[in-house]
Amino acid sequence: MITDVADEVGFLIKQIDFTISGELNTAVDPNVWVSCDLKWSRVGKIVMDPATGNSFLILEILENEGLILDPLPTNPTVDPPGPVLLLPNPFYLSGTKIAANNEWSKVSNSLMAKTPIVWLLELIRFKSYGRESTIDFESDLRIFFLDETNVTQYYTSDHRSNVVSPMTQLASEFIETIGSFRQYQRVDQFEIITFSRFGVEQDQGVFKNILDANLSGVELRLTLTKYKQNCKC
């Protein structure tokens, strides 16, 4: 049943709304794209215009009110971005530390191609209910929302503002996504743990990464409750 829970989480990750809406503010700067909700946008990531297929690099975030975008160097003469842009889709993993790291490492040598990461840590506590209950199952989950970070140039505050904050937004989008489906109980209580550097601090003081990359982000702890789909809840 652990595999079933992992599939449930994977389904929900795919349902997250990866779009952000906005418009160019040409009166201020032809490269400024204004938006009221930037979600987990961050500097250095690529966003895509689904209408044209053109991609843009995020050069700067303006106090959570807009983006300064630049066409990729491979195609600098593309049309300006439209009113809807797509954020990078998270790379979803489930498994133990060793299994997740092995799977993630084999996918690609490019961090850009496999970040941000959503990792469901196993083992999973699973509670099932009898036929008289409207609840199918409850499961206590530990899910990590992670993205690459710069360990040589970032101070702790930089890790938090450039990576931890966007990953907190991604975790929040996941919680909102759960609430948009009637087959799941709305999550009213959860715990978020932040990591300016993600890894394990050993007794000798050496910081060892759990996944083979320099990452920051958050851990989300919550109980996922699913109702039986053939009953009136």
N, C-alpha and C positions, 0 to 999 in steps of 0.2 A: 504493500500500500504506500510505501515511501515514494516509489516511482510515480504513483498516481498524484501524490501531493506535489511533487516536482513538476509534473505536467500541468497541474492547476496553476501553479505560480508562473510557469512559462507562458500559459495562455493569457494570464493577466498582464504580463510584461508586454506581450504583443498588442494588447488593447490600449496601452497608454497613448495618449494623444501627443504625437511628436511635432505638431505644427505650432508655429508662433505667427502671430499676425501683426502687421505694421505697415509703414509706408516710408518712402524716402522723404527727407526734409531738405529739399534742394535749396531752400532759402537760407539755410545755415551752412550746409556742406553737402555736396553731391554724393558723398559716401556715407552719410549718416542715415541709418534706417531706424525710425522711431517705433517703439513698441511699449505697451503698458505691461506686458507679461512676457519676460524673456525666459521663463522656466529655468532649465539647467544650462543655458548658454554660457560659454566661457571663452576667454581669449585663447587663440591658437587652434580652435576647432573649426570645422568646415560645415556650413549650412548649404542646403540645396533649394533652388527654386523649382518646385514640381511642375510648373507650367512650361518651363523651358529646358529643364535639366541642367541649367548652369549652376556652378558651385562657387561659393564665396568664402573667403577666410575671414574670421572674426579678428580684427586687429585690436579693438578696444571696446569695453563696455562702459557706457556713460551713465554712471550712478543708477543702474538698473532701469534706465528710461530709454535706452536705445543702443544700437550697435554701430560701430564704424566697420564697414565691410570693404573688402578688396577682392577683385576677381583673382582666381588662381593664376600664377605666372604662366601656366601652360596655355591659358586662354584669356588674355587681358582685355580683349575687345568685345566681351559679351554684353548683352543687353543688361540694363540695371535690374536689380532684384524686384520682384513683384510683391503683392500684399501678403503672400503666405510663403513661409520658408519652413523647411524640414530640418530638425535637429538630428544629430547622429543617433541611430538606433542603438540601444544598449546591447552588449554581448552577454547573453544569458548562460550561466553555468549552474550546475547543481552537483553536489558530491562532497566528499571529504577533502581536506586540504591537499593531500597528495594527488587524488584523482582529478580535482579541479585544476590544479596547476599543470598536470600532464596534458590534459585536454586543451587548456588555454594556450600553452606554450607551442603546441603543434599547429595551431590554426594559421598563424602568420607571423612573420618577423617584424611587421609594422604595428606599433602600438596604436596608431591612429585607426587602423582597420579593426581593432578589437577592444576599443574603449569608447564610452564608459562601460564598466562591467557591472552586471547584477549577478551576485553569487549567492545561491541558496545553500547554506551549510547543512550537511547531514552529519549526524543522525537527527531524526525528526521525531518528536513525541506526537503520537497519533491517538486520538480518542474517538471510538466509534459508538453509535447509538442504535438501540433496538428499533424494531419496525413500527412501534407506536409513537416514536419521536418524529418530529418534523425535521430534525437535524440529521444530516448524513454523517458529518465528521467535524471534529475540531482538531487543529494541529498548531502547536507552538513552533514558530518559525524564527530563525535568525537569518536575515538577508543583508548582504553587504552591497552597498552602492559605491563604486570606486572609480577613480580616474587617475590618469598619469599626473605626476607632479615633478617639480624640478628641485632635486635635493641639494644642488650646488649653489643655486641662486636665490631660493626662497627662504625667507625667515618663517617662523611659526605662523605669524599673522598672514603671510602670503599664502601658505598652504590652506589656511582656513578661508580666506576671501576668494582665492582663485579656484579651489577644488572642493573643499568641504561644504561651502555654501551652495554651489550648484548641485552637489550630490544630495544635500538635504532637500533641495527642491525636487529632485528626481524621486526621492523616497516619498515625498508628499504627493507627487503625482500618482505614484503607485497606490497609495492609500485611497486617494480619490477615485481611482479606477475601480478598486474593489467595491466601493460604495455605489457605483453606477450599474452594478449587476444585481438583480433581485435574488439570484441563487446564492449570493454570499451575504452574510451578516455584515452590516456596516461596522467598521473598526472605530470604536470610540476611545480606546485606550491603547497606547503603544509607547515604546521606549526607543529613543535614538541616542546612540553613542558615537561621538565624533573621533576621528583619527587625523591628526595633522600629518602623521606618518603611519602608514598601515603596516603592521608586522608584529613580531613577538620580541619583547625585550627580555633578553636572557640574563641569568644571574651575573655573568661577567660584564654586563653592561653593553654587550654587542647587540645591535638591532638587526634582526634577521627578517627579511621579507617572507611573507607567507606565499604570495605569488611572485614569480620571477620578474618583478618590475618595481619601480618606485611609484607607489600609489598613495593617494589620500582619499578620504571619504567618510562614510558613516555606516554604522550597523543599525539595522531596524529590527526590533524584536516585537512581535505581535502574535496574536492568536487568530488564525484564519478559520472561520466557521462557514461551512457550506450546508445549505438546506437540501433536502431531498427534492428532486425536480418534478416528481409526479404527485406532489401534495400541494395543498393550498396553505401557504405560510402566512 
